């Protein structure tokens, strides 16, 4: 995504460096427009190094390029952080006396404004009136945090943390193409117990599942998450926690299959012990322990059959973690997708343990006739998966 970060002249301007860094680490294309006063608090060289793009601050530089219009049209989302009381007043009045002000007036992109100032300035009636006017025009002005301010003061007026501002910026720019849709995400790794202490498990962390949940939620879906052996807290998402494959099947029986989209990055155990010891298995002096394993049910195939029986238009997306690459990986994914009755399959090479418990991955998103290869953060992969669902006809 193309994100423009505006910075105004307040002491919290130094925090913009972390905001820019987080956006770029997520793979977004970032350009920074500080006001001249902002550059009194943070240097252009720092911002250029973190954004990997030149910093533009002067209204009358590169005039032939009509820089304010170029930036306004380039941006897919704009975050102004910190936003001073003066910036709020000028923007509410439609005053464009610097490059950032001109970009704000010229853009059609969604705008998030994060004010930061002393409590007395934030609660002043003039500021309150300006904020109300900006919100009435469709700009999103978030409430400042409460905490330590400059000069030893504490109170309302603190700039929210970088990760919150990044999340909220991405949320306003995400298309609400899943509004009214019900989405089920099944993530994590199931465990099959040997005794009360030990289990057979796998290395799935649930990170890709969390990224999918957050992407679906941001797009307006009503989301249910079945979380196998990881924790996820959200007031917006129904979360069912499970441990074993049997727990997962029980959860599915409880919540049903009436979803518009089901995405299953979960690593479900293929096998389980035929019997589970009621007490901890002790060493017996033998150098071996024999376990007799039996197959677990094929959960994703059952889900596909059950969901399609309720709604033939439902989309089922499976995952294939394979120790293969290139054409072999794609062939394995195609075969699995067809055999299990899926609409899409996301295949990745997990040789040498890559992809587990990390923030980045490389995947092949496979439809009946086409393959799309993509690498990036798991958040970007989640976005690409839902984009692929929306373009399913082009993948079939």
N, C-alpha and C positions, 0 to 999 in steps of 0.2 A: 504494500500500500504506500502511496505517496503522502507523507505527513509533513506539514509545515509547523515548526515550533516557533512561536513568537515569544520574545522575552522583553519585559519592560524593566525600568530602572528602580528596582527595589532590592533590599539586601538579600532576599531569597533567590535572587538571580543565580547564585552559585549552584543552587539545586538543579537548575536546568541541565547541567552537565550530565547528571545521573539519568534524567529523563531521556535525553538524546541517546545516551549509551544504551538504555534498555530498548528503545525503539530499533536501533540499528542491530542489536544482538538478536532481536526477533525477526530480522530480515527485511525490515521496512526501509524504504528510501526516504531519507530525512533531509530537509533543508531548513536552515535556521535564519530567522529574521529578527535580530535584536534592535531595539531602539538605540539611538546614540547614548542615552543615559544608561541603558543596560550594560553597555561596554565599559562603563566606569566600575562595574562590579565583577564582570567576567570577560575574559579575553577572547577575541575572535579566533585566535590560533587554537585554543582549547576546543571551541565549538566545531571548527573545521576538522580537527583531528578525530573527534568523536562521531561526527556526522558523515565524514568522507566526502563532503561537498563544500564548495566555497560559501562563505557567509556573506549575505547581502544586508547592508544596514542603511546605506545612503539612498535617498529618494532620487538624487540627481546624478547618480553614477550609471553608466551604461544606458543612457537615455534612449539611444537608438533602438535598444532591445525592448523598450516599453516594459521595464522589469516588473512593475507592480501588476500589470495585466498578465504577464507570463507566469508569475508566481501564483496569482489568483486562479488561473485556469489549470495550472499544474497540480495544485493541491487537491487531494481527495478527502483530507481532514485537516483541521487547524486546531492546535492547542496553544493558548497564550498562558504562559506560566513562568514567573508570577505576573499577575495583572495588578497594577497599582490603582489607587483611587483615581488618579489623574487619567489613566488609560480608560477606566470605566466611564468617566465623565465625558472625555473626548469622543469615545465610540458611541455613547448614548446620544450625543449631540450631532453625530455624523461628521465630526471634524477629522480631516485626513491631512495632517501636517508632517507626517513622516512616512517612510516606506511601509511599515506595518499597518498603519491606519489606512493607507490606500489599498493594500491587499485585502484588508477586512471588508472594506466597502465594495470591492470589485468581485469578490469570490461568491460562488454558489455552493462551496463545500460546507459541510457541517462544522460548526465552531464550538469549541469548549473553552471556557474562560475560568481560570483558577486564580481568584483574588488572593493577595497576601498583603497585610498592612496591620498597623496597630488597631487594637480593639475599638478605640474611640473613633477612628476613621471609618471602620467597617460599620459601626452602628449609627454613624451620622445620618441624618435624614436625607441629605443630598445623595450619599452613596446608596442608601436603600432605594431611593427613587430611581436612580440610574440603573441599578440591578434589575428592578422590576420592569423598567422600560426595555432593557436588553432581552430579558426573558420573554416579554410579550412579542418581541420580534423574531423569536425562534432561536436565539443564541442560548446555549446551555451554560449557565453560570453556577458553578458548584459552591457549596458552603466551605469556607475556610475551616481548618482544623483548630483545635484548642491546644495550647501548650506554650512553651517558652518563646518569647518574642525578643526583639533587640532591646538593649538597655536594661536587661534584668527583669523586664515585665513578663507576665504570663497572662494568657487569656485567649479569646477568639481572634483569629486573624492569621494563624500560621498556615503556610502552604502545605497542602496534603502531601503525603509521601509519593515518591516517583512511581512506584508500582501501581498505586491507585489511579494516578493520572493517566498512566499508560493504558490501563484496563478501560477506563471511562472514555478515553479518546477512541480506542478501537471499537468500543460498543456503539458509539454514535455513528460511526462510519460503516458499520456492518449492515448489509441489506436485510430487511425484515421479511425475507422470503419464506420463512418457516412459521410465520404468524398463523395461529389456528391449527398447527400440525402437532401431533403427538409423536415424540421421539424417544426411543428406548436405546440406551447405551449399556452394554455389558462389558465390564473391564476388569483388569487385574488377573490374578492367577489362582486357580483353585488348588486346594491341598487335599490329599487323601491320607487319612491317618492309619498308621501301623499299630500304634498303641497310644495311651493318653499323652505321651511326650513327643513321639516322633511322627513325621509325616513324609510323604512323597510330594514334592512341590516343583515349582519352576521359577524362573527369574523375572516374570512379568511384574512391573512396578505399579501399573495403573496410570502412568503419566500420559500416555496417548489417550486413554479414556477420559481423563480430566480435561485435556485440551478439546476433545470432541464435545463434552458436556458444555464447556464454556462457550464454544463456537455456536452450538445449537441454541443455547439460551440467549446469546446475543442476537441471534437471527429471529428471535421471537417465538421459538418452539416451547411447548410444555414438555419438560424433560423428566424422564425417570432413569435413574442410574442403579444398576445392580453392581455393587462393588465387592469383588472377591479379594479379601485380605488386604485392603487398604482403606484409609479413612478419607471421606470427603464431606465437608460440612457446608450446607447452603440452604438458605431459607426459600430459594426459588426452585429447588430440585427435590423430587421425591427420591430418597436413597434407601435401597435395600441392601444390607450387608450380609454376605454369605462367606462360607469357608470352603465347603466341599462341593463337588459336582451335584450331589444329591440335594444340598441346600439350594443350589442354583435352580435346579429343576422345580423344587418346591416353591421358590420365589416366582418363577415363571407361571406356575399353575395358579398362584395367588393373584398376580397382577394381570394375567391374560396376555393375549397377543394382538389386541386391537390398536396397533400403532401404525402410523403412516410410514415411519422410517425406523428400522432397527439396525444398529451398527454394533458389531461384536469384535472388538480388539482383544477380548479376554483370551488368555491361554488356559484352556480347559484340559484337565488331565485326561489323557487317552485311556489310562489304566488305573485301577485301584486294587488294593489288597483284597483277596477273596474273603478274608476274615480279619477282624480287628481285635487285638488283644485287649481285654478289659483292664489289665494291669501292665506296668512297665516291663518290657522284655529284658531279662537280665542276661549277662554273659554266662554261658554254660560250660565254658572251657573249650568249646569247639571253635575253630577258626573261621567258620562260616555261619551265615544266617540265611535260610531259604525263605523267600517270599513267593507266594503264588499269586500272580496278578491276573485280573480279568478285565475285559474291556468295559469302559464307560459308554453310555449311550452317545450317539452322534448329535450333540445338542444343536448345532447350527442348522443341520438338515431338518431336525424336528421343528425348530423355530420357523424356518422357511415354509415348510408345509402348513403349519398351523396358522401363520400370519396370512399367507396367500388364500387360505380357505375362508378367512374372515373378510379380507380385503385384497382382491386380486391386484390392485394398484399399489399395494405396499412395496417399499423398496428394502431389500435385505442386503446388507454389506458385511462380508466376512473378511477375515484376515488370514494370511498364510505366512507363518514364520518358517523359512526353509534354509538349509545350508546349501544354497545354490545361487548362481548369479546369471545375469544376461538372459539369453534365450532359454536356458534350462529353468530359470526361475519363472519366467513368463509361461512356459509350457506347464509347469507344475500348478501355477495359479489358474490358468485356463481350465485345466482338467478338474481341479477342485471346485471351481466356480460352477461348472456344468454338472458335476456329480452331486453337488449339494443343493442345487436349485437356487443359486444366488444371482442377484442382479449385478453386483460388482464385487471384486475381491481386491484387497490391498495386500500385496506380497512384498516381503523384504528378506534380504539375506542376513541371517543371524550368525554366520560363521564367526568363530572366535569370540562369541558373546557380544558382538556389536548390537546396538539398538536397545539393549536392556538397561533400564534405570539411567538413561541419558536424556538430554533435552533435544537432540537432533537425530535425524534418521534419513534414510534414502529408501524410497518405496516405488513400486510399480502399481499403478491403479489400473486394473484390468477390467474391461467390459467384454461383451461377447465377440467383438471384432477388432477393438482398438486397445492399445496400451499407452498409458501416459506415465512417463518416468519423472519423478520429482524428488528433490532433496532439500532439506531445510529444517527449521525447528518443528517440533511436534504441534505447536500452535498453527504454523503455516500448513502443515500436512492436514490438520483438521479442517482448516478453511478449504483446502484443495479438494478434500473428500466431499464436503457438502457442495462445493461448486460443481464437482463431477456428478453428483446426484441430480442437481438441477439440469445438467446437460446430458442426462443419461441417453437420450436419443442419439446424440452425436457419438456416443461410445458403443452403440449397438448397431 
